[in-house]
Amino acid sequence: MTNYRFTKILVLVMCLIFVLLMASGCGGTSQEQIDGKTSSSETSEPVNLTFATMGVGTGMYVYASSITQLIEPVLPEGSTIDVVTTSPGGVGAPIVIEEGKADLCLGNSAPAKWACTEGILGKPPVTNVASIVGGLDAPFINVMFTQSFVNKTGYTTLEEVVENKYPIRIAIKSTGSFGELACSSVLQALGIDYKTIESWGGSVTQTGSDAIVTLLRDGKADMTIDHLAAGQSATTELCMTTDMFFPQLSDELINKLVESGWDRTIMPAGTWKGQDKDIKTVGSGQVLLCSKNLPNDIVYAMTKAICEGKEILASAHNAMSVFDPTIAWQESKCGAPLHPGAEQYYKEMGYMK
């Protein structure tokens, strides 16, 4: 009888020890670190995040609002996300984070890469910027000649313009815009710049979208270069009211642009009135950037929520319907290095090795 009682007491004590271990988190690995990185935001204290985006009514504001809708529920209880309209746009996004003005910001992949490797907007390279998800949309560099320019010169490529040093008149967006940055990138890959064009007797007019449409429609400009998405209103209006020609970028030019940080893409036939064939080009999609200081488990949870909520993103803005979580980690989609918490998610899903 004594042995029986002793055995019974020993079993009860062991069960009690097991329960205490489970309660203290030592009995399982669901919240433990995996390869040194935690897998759930439940391990962090509440966080108060600032998400910088562009003004109300812009596509970027819609992007930020839909992303916030996805990530807010997965943050630790008591956390907040303050969406502020202080971002200058895709080019300056890395600087916003680097200067501590926001924890999250939407940017473009190519400028994010340049900001990390060589600096941008006159600033030194950033050191506190990481990426979470890239390829949220698929904008592209759009090059257009007026059909009257093609009829007059017979030129159908940018290379012919450069080879013949033709005094072409270009109308582009103002310095500081991503459209202007796209134009200067294309010209640089061709080995020229604005001063080169002016030395030929040509001109470069930097202005707003509406004025660009007017200059091309009135025959006061021959071409434009911009970075935009399908459906952009000013280009849609231009192509509806003016006969435009869409030159194909050469493979050599595209390769140079890709090497500098742009991503290969296609402008599908029918994107604009008068465009009857696919155009190979490059682009720089939106990427969600963050501070490197954000905890790994917080970023892991956000990455998971965004990637597994792509239908919500697509329903919020049609441009995000192209978002593909399986390639959202790629350097060409992100520009900035992946945050370790995001990298963990992509590896666990088998998207990256």
C-alpha positions in Angstrom: 0.0 0.0 0.0 2.9 2.3 0.9 4.4 1.8 -2.5 1.1 2.6 -4.2 0.7 5.8 -2.3 4.2 6.9 -3.1 3.8 6.2 -6.8 0.5 8.1 -6.9 2.1 11.1 -5.2 5.1 11.0 -7.5 2.8 11.0 -10.6 0.9 14.0 -9.2 4.1 15.9 -8.6 5.4 15.2 -12.1 2.1 16.3 -13.7 2.3 19.5 -11.7 5.9 20.2 -12.9 4.8 19.6 -16.5 1.9 22.0 -16.2 4.2 24.7 -14.7 6.7 24.2 -17.5 3.9 24.6 -20.1 2.7 27.7 -18.5 6.1 29.3 -18.4 6.5 28.7 -22.2 9.1 25.9 -21.8 6.9 23.1 -23.0 6.6 24.1 -26.7 8.3 25.9 -29.5 5.4 27.8 -31.2 6.7 31.1 -29.9 10.3 30.3 -29.6 13.0 31.7 -31.9 13.6 29.9 -35.2 17.1 30.4 -36.4 17.4 33.2 -33.9 14.3 35.0 -35.1 10.9 34.9 -33.4 7.9 33.8 -35.3 5.0 35.7 -33.7 4.4 39.2 -32.6 3.0 37.8 -29.3 6.6 37.9 -28.0 6.9 41.7 -28.2 5.7 44.5 -26.2 3.1 46.9 -27.8 4.6 49.1 -30.5 3.6 52.6 -31.6 4.4 52.8 -35.3 4.3 55.8 -37.7 3.5 55.0 -41.3 4.3 57.9 -43.6 2.6 58.1 -47.0 1.4 60.7 -49.5 -1.7 62.8 -49.2 -5.3 61.7 -48.9 -6.7 60.9 -52.4 -3.4 59.6 -53.8 -2.9 56.0 -54.7 -0.2 55.8 -52.1 -2.6 56.8 -49.4 -4.9 54.0 -50.5 -2.0 51.5 -50.5 -1.0 52.6 -47.0 -4.6 52.4 -45.6 -5.1 48.9 -47.0 -1.7 47.7 -45.6 -2.6 49.2 -42.2 -5.9 47.3 -42.3 -3.9 44.1 -42.7 -1.1 44.6 -40.2 -2.8 46.4 -37.3 -4.7 43.3 -36.0 -1.6 41.1 -35.9 0.4 43.6 -33.7 0.7 43.0 -29.9 -2.4 44.2 -28.0 -2.2 47.9 -27.2 -0.2 48.7 -30.4 -1.0 51.7 -32.6 -0.3 52.7 -36.2 -0.3 56.4 -37.0 -0.7 57.0 -40.7 0.7 60.5 -41.6 0.7 62.2 -44.9 4.3 63.5 -44.7 6.0 61.3 -47.3 7.5 63.1 -50.3 6.9 60.0 -52.4 8.9 57.0 -53.6 12.2 58.7 -54.1 12.5 60.3 -50.7 11.0 57.4 -48.7 14.3 55.9 -47.5 15.3 59.3 -46.2 12.1 59.6 -44.2 13.0 56.4 -42.3 16.7 57.1 -42.0 16.0 60.4 -40.3 13.6 58.7 -37.9 10.5 60.5 -39.1 8.6 57.2 -39.7 8.9 53.5 -39.0 7.2 52.4 -42.2 7.0 54.2 -45.6 6.1 53.2 -49.2 8.9 53.8 -51.7 10.1 52.5 -55.0 12.6 49.7 -55.4 15.2 51.4 -57.6 15.6 54.6 -55.4 15.6 52.4 -52.3 18.6 50.5 -53.8 20.4 53.8 -54.7 19.7 55.2 -51.3 21.3 52.1 -49.7 24.3 51.8 -52.0 25.3 55.3 -53.1 22.9 57.8 -51.4 20.1 59.8 -53.0 18.8 63.4 -53.1 22.2 64.6 -52.0 22.2 62.5 -48.9 24.8 59.8 -47.9 23.9 56.1 -48.1 21.3 55.1 -45.6 22.1 52.5 -42.9 18.8 52.0 -41.1 16.5 51.1 -43.9 15.1 47.6 -44.7 12.4 46.2 -46.9 9.3 44.0 -46.0 7.4 43.4 -49.2 8.2 44.5 -52.8 6.4 44.4 -56.1 3.2 45.8 -54.7 2.4 47.2 -58.1 4.0 47.2 -61.6 4.6 50.7 -63.0 6.9 51.2 -65.9 9.1 53.7 -67.8 6.9 55.0 -70.6 8.7 56.6 -73.6 6.6 58.4 -76.2 7.3 60.3 -79.5 4.6 62.3 -81.2 3.6 60.6 -84.4 4.3 63.9 -86.2 7.9 63.7 -85.0 8.2 60.2 -86.4 6.7 61.2 -89.7 9.0 64.2 -89.9 12.3 62.5 -89.0 11.7 58.8 -89.7 13.2 58.0 -86.3 11.5 55.2 -84.3 14.1 54.6 -81.6 15.9 56.7 -79.0 19.2 55.3 -80.3 18.6 57.0 -83.7 18.0 60.3 -82.0 21.3 60.0 -80.1 23.3 58.7 -83.1 22.1 61.6 -85.3 22.4 64.2 -82.4 18.9 65.4 -83.4 17.8 68.6 -81.6 14.8 66.9 -80.0 12.4 68.8 -77.7 11.6 66.8 -74.5 8.9 67.7 -72.1 9.2 66.0 -68.7 8.2 66.4 -65.0 10.1 68.6 -62.6 13.3 67.7 -60.8 12.5 65.7 -57.7 9.7 63.7 -59.2 10.2 60.1 -60.0 9.2 60.8 -63.7 12.2 63.1 -64.0 14.4 60.6 -62.3 13.3 57.9 -64.8 14.1 60.3 -67.7 17.5 61.1 -66.5 18.2 57.4 -65.9 17.3 56.5 -69.5 19.4 59.3 -70.9 22.4 58.3 -68.7 22.1 54.7 -69.9 22.3 56.2 -73.5 25.4 58.2 -72.5 23.9 61.6 -72.6 22.2 64.1 -70.3 20.1 67.3 -70.6 23.1 69.5 -71.4 24.0 67.1 -74.3 20.5 67.6 -75.8 20.8 71.3 -75.4 24.2 71.3 -77.1 22.5 69.7 -80.1 20.1 72.6 -80.2 17.3 70.7 -78.5 15.5 71.5 -75.3 14.3 70.0 -72.0 11.2 71.5 -70.5 10.4 70.5 -66.9 6.9 71.1 -65.9 3.6 69.4 -64.7 1.6 66.6 -66.2 -1.1 68.9 -67.7 1.5 71.2 -69.3 3.3 68.2 -70.8 0.1 67.1 -72.5 -0.4 70.6 -73.9 3.1 70.9 -75.2 3.0 67.5 -77.0 -0.6 68.1 -78.3 0.3 71.6 -79.7 3.5 70.4 -81.4 5.8 72.3 -79.1 7.5 69.1 -77.8 8.5 65.9 -79.6 8.7 63.4 -76.8 8.3 62.6 -73.1 9.6 60.1 -70.7 7.7 59.2 -67.5 7.4 56.5 -64.8 3.7 55.6 -64.3 1.1 52.9 -64.1 -1.5 52.0 -66.7 -4.5 54.3 -66.6 -2.6 57.4 -65.5 -5.0 60.2 -66.4 -2.7 62.7 -68.1 -1.2 60.0 -70.5 -4.7 58.6 -71.2 -5.9 62.1 -72.2 -2.8 62.7 -74.3 -3.2 59.4 -76.2 -6.9 60.1 -76.7 -6.3 63.5 -78.2 -2.9 63.2 -80.0 -1.4 60.5 -82.2 1.5 59.1 -80.2 4.3 56.6 -81.1 5.7 54.1 -78.6 9.4 53.3 -79.3 10.8 50.0 -78.2 13.8 50.2 -75.8 16.7 48.2 -77.1 17.9 45.1 -75.2 21.2 46.8 -74.5 19.5 49.8 -73.0 17.2 47.7 -70.9 20.1 45.6 -69.6 21.9 48.8 -68.6 18.9 50.0 -66.7 18.4 46.7 -65.0 22.0 46.7 -63.9 21.5 50.1 -62.3 18.5 48.9 -60.2 15.4 48.9 -62.5 13.2 45.9 -62.9 12.3 44.3 -66.2 8.6 44.5 -67.1 6.2 44.7 -70.1 3.8 47.5 -71.0 1.0 45.3 -72.5 -0.5 46.1 -75.9 -3.5 48.3 -75.5 -2.3 50.0 -72.3 -2.7 53.3 -74.3 -4.8 54.2 -77.3 -2.6 53.6 -80.4 -0.3 51.1 -78.7 -0.9 47.9 -80.6 1.9 45.8 -79.4 3.7 44.8 -76.2 6.6 47.1 -75.2 9.6 45.7 -73.3 10.6 48.3 -70.7 11.7 48.6 -67.0 10.0 49.8 -63.9 10.3 50.3 -60.2 7.3 49.0 -58.2 6.2 50.0 -54.7 8.0 48.5 -51.7 7.1 48.7 -48.1 10.2 50.0 -46.3 10.8 49.9 -42.6 13.4 50.8 -39.9 15.9 48.0 -39.3 15.3 48.6 -35.6 11.8 47.1 -35.7 11.7 43.7 -33.8 12.0 40.6 -35.9 8.7 39.1 -34.7 6.8 42.3 -35.4 8.1 42.4 -39.0 7.5 38.7 -39.4 3.9 39.1 -38.4 3.4 42.1 -40.7 5.0 40.2 -43.7 2.7 37.2 -43.1 -0.4 39.4 -42.9 0.4 41.3 -46.1 1.4 38.3 -48.1 -1.7 36.3 -47.0 -4.0 39.3 -47.5 -3.2 40.0 -51.2 -6.9 39.8 -52.1 -7.6 42.7 -49.8 -4.9 44.8 -51.4 -6.2 44.0 -54.9 -9.7 45.0 -53.9 -8.4 48.3 -52.4 -6.6 49.4 -55.5 -6.5 47.5 -58.9 -2.8 48.4 -59.4 -2.0 46.0 -56.5 -3.7 43.0 -58.2 -0.2 42.1 -59.6 1.3 41.7 -56.2 2.9 38.2 -55.9 4.1 37.1 -52.4 6.3 34.4 -53.9 8.6 37.0 -55.5 8.0 39.9 -53.1 11.4 39.2 -51.5 13.5 39.6 -54.6 16.1 42.3 -54.7 14.7 43.8 -57.9 11.3 44.1 -56.2 12.7 45.5 -52.9 15.8 47.5 -53.5 16.7 47.7 -49.8 18.0 44.6 -48.0 15.2 42.4 -46.5 14.5 42.9 -42.8 15.4 39.6 -41.0 11.8 39.1 -39.8 10.6 39.3 -43.4 13.3 37.0 -44.6 12.2 34.4 -42.1 8.7 34.4 -43.4 9.8 34.0 -47.0 12.1 31.2 -46.1 9.5 29.4 -44.0 7.1 29.5 -47.0 9.8 28.2 -49.3 9.7 31.3 -51.5 13.4 31.9 -51.0 16.3 29.6 -50.0 
